[in-house]
């Protein structure tokens, strides 16, 4: 599986990137416009965002393909560009100089009945198509993220393992916190979900989006000792707040970095940010991890 998986297994903590869509919006991406379209329309801007994270300390950057499932691209009129978009995304991330490029795979955008009209076979065909195109462009790993339905996550994992058996596949679910603990909106519980993914062959599992860093730190504490494979953690920069100029996130980089340093100390193999985070958050976290109270030099996890 190569250097990427070795790094996750043996440390030190891998510093990932932060939010991508919000950075593209700041550069002029119109709300509702597919970010993936910029891989071909404005490639320089995509690479500049990746490079900003690399300069902030990110060692692993995610490709601009979160919405790259063919079903989601079809809604934007881009289904025929699926392969070209994935390939361009990997090249643009690689051009930014990151040590590791991670092919990003988000949900299809539809649920199974009775909530939606999704078909598991169509899910799988789409994930295979996206995963094959990403793999052919040469990333270091693939990351299925922001999954709220364990069934879709398992389909995506199986599809990617089929078309890209040479690549590590990470899978992150997105959880909300309630009085009973951490669950997805589809009711999937934290520990059981991540264990199911590990048993199905995921090389690393984790949580991203929805939660802010204090809640995410509590989530990781709850997972301690429950998993024997690497854990990947990427919270939001606080809760979104509507403002006159769009959505804003109230959390500041130093508070985020403090929480995520705790997450790393609890054993997370890779840490970064999701919605609302930007290179300032990654730089602050990297500085903490590298400092005398950081967790990079003292992380230990059993090999699976």
C-alpha positions in Angstrom: 0.0 0.0 0.0 3.0 2.3 0.1 4.4 5.2 2.0 1.0 6.8 2.8 -0.3 3.8 4.8 3.1 3.3 6.4 2.9 6.9 7.6 -0.6 6.4 9.0 0.4 3.3 10.8 3.8 4.5 12.2 3.4 8.2 12.7 4.0 11.0 13.4 0.5 12.5 13.1 -0.2 13.4 9.5 -1.5 16.9 9.0 -4.2 17.2 6.4 -5.8 20.2 4.7 -8.9 22.1 5.6 -12.0 23.2 3.7 -11.8 23.4 0.0 -15.2 24.6 -1.2 -15.2 27.7 1.0 -11.8 28.6 -0.4 -13.0 28.3 -3.9 -16.1 30.4 -3.1 -13.7 33.1 -1.8 -12.0 33.0 -5.2 -15.3 33.6 -7.0 -17.0 30.2 -7.3 -20.7 31.0 -7.6 -23.0 29.5 -4.9 -24.6 26.3 -6.3 -21.9 25.9 -9.0 -20.1 22.6 -8.9 -16.6 23.1 -7.5 -15.4 20.2 -9.6 -16.0 22.2 -12.8 -13.1 24.4 -11.9 -10.7 21.5 -12.4 -11.1 22.3 -16.0 -12.4 25.9 -16.1 -10.1 27.5 -13.6 -7.3 25.0 -12.8 -4.9 27.6 -11.5 -7.2 28.7 -8.8 -7.6 25.1 -7.6 -3.9 24.6 -7.4 -3.4 27.8 -5.6 -5.8 26.7 -2.9 -4.0 23.4 -2.6 -0.7 25.2 -2.4 -1.9 27.5 0.3 -2.6 24.4 2.5 0.8 23.0 1.6 2.5 26.2 2.6 0.5 26.1 5.9 1.9 22.7 6.6 -0.5 20.2 5.1 1.2 17.0 4.1 -1.9 15.4 2.6 -4.3 17.4 0.4 -7.7 16.2 -0.9 -8.5 16.4 -4.6 -11.3 18.7 -5.7 -13.7 15.7 -6.3 -15.9 15.6 -3.3 -18.9 15.9 -5.6 -17.4 13.7 -8.3 -19.8 10.8 -8.1 -21.4 10.6 -11.6 -24.9 11.1 -10.2 -23.9 14.4 -8.6 -22.0 15.5 -11.7 -25.0 14.7 -13.8 -27.1 17.2 -11.8 -24.5 19.9 -12.8 -24.5 18.8 -16.4 -21.0 17.3 -16.1 -21.6 13.5 -16.2 -19.7 13.2 -19.5 -16.7 14.9 -18.0 -16.5 12.5 -15.1 -13.1 10.9 -16.0 -11.5 14.1 -17.1 -12.5 15.9 -13.9 -11.1 13.2 -11.7 -7.8 13.1 -13.6 -7.4 16.8 -13.7 -8.1 17.0 -9.9 -5.3 14.6 -9.1 -2.8 16.5 -11.3 -3.7 19.9 -9.8 -3.3 18.6 -6.3 0.1 17.0 -7.2 1.2 20.3 -8.8 0.8 22.0 -5.4 3.7 20.0 -4.0 2.0 18.0 -1.3 3.8 14.9 -0.1 0.5 13.0 -0.3 -2.4 13.4 -2.7 -5.7 11.9 -1.5 -8.5 11.2 -4.0 -11.7 12.6 -2.4 -14.9 10.7 -2.7 -18.1 12.1 -1.3 -21.7 10.7 -1.1 -23.8 10.2 -4.2 -26.3 12.8 -3.0 -29.3 10.4 -2.8 -30.6 8.0 -0.1 -32.2 4.6 -0.2 -36.0 4.4 -0.1 -38.2 5.5 1.6 -36.0 8.6 2.2 -34.8 8.8 -1.4 -34.7 6.9 -4.7 -31.2 5.5 -4.6 -30.3 2.1 -6.0 -27.3 0.3 -4.4 -26.3 -1.0 -7.8 -26.2 2.5 -9.2 -24.3 3.7 -6.1 -21.7 1.1 -6.7 -21.4 1.7 -10.5 -20.9 5.4 -9.9 -18.3 4.8 -7.2 -16.4 2.4 -9.4 -16.4 4.8 -12.2 -15.1 7.7 -10.1 -12.6 5.5 -8.2 -11.2 4.0 -11.4 -10.6 7.5 -12.9 -9.0 8.8 -9.7 -6.8 5.7 -9.4 -5.6 6.0 -13.0 -4.3 9.5 -12.3 -2.1 8.3 -9.5 -3.1 9.5 -6.0 -1.5 8.1 -2.9 -4.8 7.1 -1.3 -8.6 7.4 -1.6 -10.9 8.9 1.0 -14.6 8.3 1.2 -15.9 11.1 3.5 -19.0 12.8 4.9 -21.0 9.6 4.7 -24.3 9.7 6.7 -25.5 6.2 5.7 -23.3 3.2 6.7 -24.9 1.3 3.8 -23.6 3.8 1.2 -20.2 4.0 2.9 -19.9 0.2 2.7 -20.9 0.2 -1.0 -18.3 2.9 -1.7 -15.6 1.1 0.1 -16.3 -2.2 -1.7 -16.4 -0.4 -5.1 -13.0 1.4 -4.5 -11.3 -1.7 -3.2 -12.5 -3.5 -6.4 -11.2 -0.9 -8.9 -8.2 0.3 -7.0 -6.8 -2.6 -4.9 -3.4 -1.0 -4.9 -4.5 2.1 -3.0 -5.3 2.6 0.7 -9.0 3.5 1.2 -10.0 5.7 4.2 -13.7 6.1 5.1 -15.1 8.9 7.3 -18.7 9.1 8.5 -20.3 12.3 9.7 -21.9 12.2 13.1 -24.1 14.5 15.2 -24.2 14.5 19.0 -27.4 13.9 20.9 -28.3 12.8 24.4 -27.5 9.1 23.6 -24.1 9.8 22.0 -22.8 10.2 18.5 -25.0 9.0 15.5 -25.4 9.8 11.8 -28.6 11.4 10.6 -29.6 7.9 9.5 -29.2 6.5 13.0 -25.9 4.7 12.6 -24.0 4.7 15.9 -20.3 5.7 16.2 -18.4 2.7 17.3 -20.4 0.1 15.5 -20.3 2.0 12.2 -16.5 2.4 12.3 -15.9 -1.2 13.3 -18.1 -2.3 10.5 -16.0 -0.3 8.0 -12.8 -1.7 9.5 -14.1 -5.2 9.2 -15.1 -4.6 5.6 -11.5 -3.7 4.7 -11.1 0.0 5.3 -7.4 0.9 5.8 -8.4 3.8 8.1 -11.7 5.2 9.4 -12.8 8.4 10.9 -15.2 11.3 11.3 -15.5 14.6 9.5 -17.8 17.5 9.1 -21.0 18.3 11.2 -19.2 18.5 14.6 -17.0 21.3 15.8 -13.6 20.5 17.4 -14.7 20.3 21.1 -17.4 17.7 20.2 -15.0 15.9 17.9 -12.4 15.6 20.7 -15.1 14.0 22.8 -15.9 11.6 20.0 -12.3 10.5 19.7 -12.1 10.0 23.4 -15.1 7.7 23.1 -13.4 5.7 20.4 -10.2 5.2 22.4 -9.3 1.5 22.4 -12.2 0.6 20.1 -10.3 0.4 16.8 -7.1 -1.3 15.7 -6.7 0.7 12.5 -5.7 4.4 12.0 -8.2 7.1 12.8 -8.7 10.2 10.6 -10.4 13.3 12.1 -11.6 16.6 10.4 -14.1 18.8 12.3 -15.8 22.0 11.2 -14.7 25.4 12.4 -17.6 25.7 14.8 -21.2 25.8 13.8 -22.3 27.7 10.7 -23.9 31.0 11.1 -25.9 32.9 8.5 -24.6 36.4 7.7 -25.4 39.0 5.1 -22.5 37.8 2.9 -23.2 34.1 3.3 -22.3 31.5 5.9 -19.7 32.2 8.5 -18.0 30.0 11.2 -17.3 31.6 14.6 -14.4 29.5 15.8 -10.8 30.9 15.7 -7.7 29.0 14.6 -6.1 28.8 18.0 -9.1 27.3 19.7 -9.4 24.8 16.9 -5.7 23.9 17.2 -6.0 23.4 20.9 -8.8 20.9 20.6 -7.2 19.1 17.7 -3.9 18.8 19.6 -5.9 16.8 22.2 -7.3 14.7 19.3 -3.8 13.9 18.1 -2.7 13.1 21.7 -5.6 10.6 21.9 -4.1 8.7 19.0 -5.6 10.1 15.8 -3.3 9.2 12.9 -4.3 12.1 10.7 -6.0 15.4 11.6 -7.2 18.3 9.6 -10.3 20.5 9.1 -13.6 20.5 7.2 -16.1 23.3 6.6 -15.1 26.7 7.6 -11.4 25.9 8.2 -8.8 27.5 6.0 -4.9 27.6 5.9 -4.8 29.6 9.1 -6.4 26.7 11.0 -4.0 24.2 9.5 -0.9 26.4 10.3 -2.1 26.9 13.9 -2.6 23.1 14.3 0.7 22.3 12.7 2.5 24.7 15.0 0.9 23.0 18.0 1.7 19.5 16.9 5.4 20.4 16.3 5.8 22.2 19.6 7.0 20.8 22.9 3.4 20.0 24.0 2.4 18.5 20.7 1.5 14.9 20.0 3.6 14.1 16.9 6.5 12.5 18.6 4.5 10.4 21.1 1.6 8.9 19.2 1.4 5.1 19.3 -1.1 2.8 17.8 -1.2 -1.0 17.3 -0.8 -2.2 13.8 -3.9 -4.1 12.5 
